[in-house]
């Protein structure tokens, strides 16, 4: 079991992304980066996608990514536990989004898959 938002947690998420057929199909031809930031505990990770190959790495505050989602540990925990979906968390102001709204809407289904896979990581909160 991985501690939520730890290196091990994101390593397991990377493994799920690598083995998930639905993600692989949606990520074909996709080149982007997404930062996941838990600002209250200083955890910053970036998911880089390059034509279906996904890597997750620890990042520093202010690391540039095409899209950024940031919020508190508890807001992220609610997404990971399935208490709120990623889109609802943004709409309710629990997570802040930075990036192109137009472009993220084009990728909506793909990014929702990431949130679905986050729920599959065996997690200790």
ABEGO torsion letter per residue (X at the ends): XBBBGBAAAAAAAAAAAAABAAAAAAABGBBBBBBBBBAAAGBBBBBBBBGGBBBBBBBBBGBBBABBBBBBAAAAAAAAAGABBAAAAAAAGABBBBEBAAAAAAAAAAAAAAAAAAAABBBBX
